[in-house]
Amino acid sequence: VLSFSQHQWKLNKNKEGIKIWTRAIKDTPYKEYKAVTHAKTSLKSVTHELLNAPLYMKNCKEGVSHLVKVNQDGHYFFYVKNKFPWPVKDRDVVSKLRVQKISDDTIKLHINAAPEEIPLEKSTLRIRELSGYWLLEEQGNEVKITQQLYINPEGTLPPFITNSLLITGPFKTFTTLK
């Protein structure tokens, strides 16, 4: 069902068993994406891969997701920093993943920004708007993996640059995950 705040999905890439769509969102120049693939593995294996990350530390490796903590409610907090060439400011994001077991063969990982979870880094813009999910559906001997995500990159990055990254970033993530 199409709502007034969202537009139709447009298929932007269909390669190596990975499909990536984007769509415009009302009242923002930034698009959201949805990526889908299938992997010959188990639901448990994919869930483990998505939740298992190196521990966060000062000066952690750029572009890699690091586990900050798991709180008493079982929510996972991750940190990623991305460096950009001058004059663009580096960006980082702290995200919270909440695991929802929908059924024995379906798990949804809800993703939201959690910008206050760790102190701000010097000379780095903290992303404050991020929402989406991973949907993992076991289908026989494979898992259908879907990620849908909206992110506001903050600052003065032109939308045409950030919207183009909505294809390359998820494609790299899904290729690595497969």
C-alpha positions as CSV (number, residue, x, y, z in Angstrom):
1,V,0.0,0.0,0.0
2,L,1.4,3.3,-1.1
3,S,1.2,6.1,1.5
4,F,1.4,9.8,0.9
5,S,4.9,10.1,2.5
6,Q,6.6,7.6,0.2
7,H,7.1,7.0,-3.5
8,Q,7.4,3.9,-5.6
9,W,10.5,1.8,-5.4
10,K,12.9,2.0,-8.4
11,L,15.2,-1.0,-9.1
12,N,18.7,0.5,-9.4
13,K,20.9,-2.6,-9.4
14,N,20.4,-6.3,-10.1
15,K,23.7,-8.1,-10.1
16,E,25.2,-11.2,-8.6
17,G,21.9,-12.2,-7.0
18,I,21.6,-8.8,-5.2
19,K,18.8,-6.4,-6.0
20,I,18.8,-2.8,-4.7
21,W,15.9,-0.4,-4.9
22,T,15.7,3.3,-3.9
23,R,12.7,5.6,-3.4
24,A,12.2,9.2,-2.5
25,I,10.8,10.2,0.9
26,K,8.5,13.2,1.3
27,D,10.0,16.3,2.8
28,T,13.7,15.2,2.5
29,P,16.1,15.3,-0.5
30,Y,17.6,12.0,0.7
31,K,16.3,8.6,-0.5
32,E,16.0,5.3,1.3
33,Y,17.1,2.0,-0.1
34,K,16.0,-1.6,0.1
35,A,18.5,-4.4,-0.8
36,V,17.6,-8.1,-1.1
37,T,19.6,-11.3,-1.7
38,H,19.5,-15.0,-0.9
39,A,22.3,-16.9,0.8
40,K,22.7,-20.7,1.1
41,T,23.1,-20.7,4.9
42,S,21.0,-20.8,8.1
43,L,19.0,-18.1,9.8
44,K,21.2,-18.6,12.9
45,S,24.3,-18.1,10.9
46,V,23.1,-14.8,9.3
47,T,21.9,-13.5,12.6
48,H,25.2,-14.3,14.2
49,E,27.1,-12.6,11.4
50,L,25.1,-9.4,11.6
51,L,25.3,-9.2,15.4
52,N,28.9,-10.2,15.8
53,A,31.3,-7.3,15.4
54,P,34.7,-6.3,16.9
55,L,34.5,-4.4,20.1
56,Y,34.4,-0.6,19.9
57,M,37.5,1.3,21.0
58,K,39.0,4.7,20.5
59,N,40.5,5.0,17.0
60,C,38.6,2.0,15.7
61,K,39.0,1.0,12.1
62,E,37.2,3.3,9.7
63,G,34.2,1.9,7.7
64,V,33.8,-1.1,10.0
65,S,30.9,-1.7,12.3
66,H,32.0,-2.1,16.0
67,L,30.0,-3.4,18.9
68,V,29.7,-0.7,21.6
69,K,27.5,-2.8,24.0
70,V,24.5,-5.0,24.5
71,N,22.2,-3.5,27.2
72,Q,20.0,-5.3,29.7
73,D,17.1,-5.2,27.3
74,G,19.1,-7.2,24.7
75,H,19.5,-4.2,22.4
76,Y,22.8,-4.1,20.4
77,F,24.6,-0.8,19.9
78,F,27.1,-0.4,17.0
79,Y,29.5,2.4,16.0
80,V,30.8,3.2,12.5
81,K,33.0,6.1,11.4
82,N,33.5,7.0,7.7
83,K,36.3,9.4,6.7
84,F,35.9,11.7,3.7
85,P,38.4,13.9,1.8
86,W,38.6,17.5,2.7
87,P,36.4,19.7,2.6
88,V,33.8,17.1,3.5
89,K,33.6,16.4,7.3
90,D,33.9,12.8,8.5
91,R,30.7,11.2,9.7
92,D,29.9,8.6,12.4
93,V,26.8,6.9,13.5
94,V,25.8,5.0,16.6
95,S,22.9,2.6,15.9
96,K,20.7,0.5,18.0
97,L,19.5,-2.9,16.8
98,R,16.5,-4.6,18.5
99,V,16.0,-8.3,17.7
100,Q,12.5,-9.4,17.1
101,K,11.8,-13.1,16.5
102,I,8.7,-13.1,14.3
103,S,8.6,-16.9,13.9
104,D,10.9,-19.9,13.9
105,D,12.0,-19.0,10.4
106,T,11.8,-15.1,10.5
107,I,13.8,-12.6,12.4
108,K,13.7,-8.8,12.1
109,L,16.5,-6.6,13.4
110,H,15.1,-3.0,13.9
111,I,17.7,-0.3,13.3
112,N,17.5,3.2,14.8
113,A,20.0,6.0,15.5
114,A,21.3,6.2,19.1
115,P,23.5,9.3,18.8
116,E,23.9,9.9,22.6
117,E,25.3,6.4,23.4
118,I,28.9,7.4,23.1
119,P,30.7,10.8,23.3
120,L,31.1,12.8,20.1
121,E,34.3,12.5,18.2
122,K,36.3,15.7,17.4
123,S,35.8,17.1,13.9
124,T,33.2,14.5,13.1
125,L,29.5,14.9,12.3
126,R,27.3,12.5,14.2
127,I,24.4,11.1,12.2
128,R,21.1,11.5,14.1
129,E,18.5,10.3,11.7
130,L,18.7,6.6,10.8
131,S,15.9,4.1,10.7
132,G,15.3,0.7,9.0
133,Y,15.6,-3.0,9.5
134,W,17.2,-6.3,8.5
135,L,14.6,-9.0,7.7
136,L,15.9,-12.5,7.7
137,E,13.6,-15.2,6.3
138,E,14.7,-18.9,6.2
139,Q,13.4,-20.6,3.1
140,G,14.4,-24.2,2.9
141,N,18.3,-24.3,2.7
142,E,18.7,-20.6,2.2
143,V,17.9,-17.3,3.8
144,K,16.3,-14.3,2.1
145,I,18.1,-11.3,3.5
146,T,16.4,-7.8,3.2
147,Q,17.7,-4.5,4.5
148,Q,15.8,-1.3,4.2
149,L,17.4,1.9,5.5
150,Y,16.9,5.6,5.5
151,I,19.8,7.8,6.6
152,N,20.2,11.6,6.8
153,P,24.0,12.2,6.4
154,E,23.8,15.6,8.2
155,G,25.7,18.7,7.1
156,T,26.1,20.0,3.6
157,L,26.7,16.8,1.5
158,P,24.8,17.3,-1.7
159,P,21.9,14.8,-2.0
160,F,23.1,13.5,-5.5
161,I,26.3,12.3,-3.8
162,T,24.7,10.6,-0.8
163,N,21.9,9.1,-2.9
164,S,24.5,7.5,-5.3
165,L,26.1,5.9,-2.2
166,L,22.8,4.1,-1.6
167,I,23.7,1.7,-4.3
168,T,27.5,1.1,-3.8
169,G,27.4,0.8,0.0
170,P,24.6,-1.8,0.3
171,F,26.0,-3.8,-2.7
172,K,29.4,-4.0,-1.0
173,T,27.8,-5.0,2.3
174,F,25.6,-7.7,0.7
175,T,28.5,-9.0,-1.4
176,T,30.6,-9.4,1.8
177,L,27.7,-10.9,3.7
178,K,27.1,-13.5,1.0
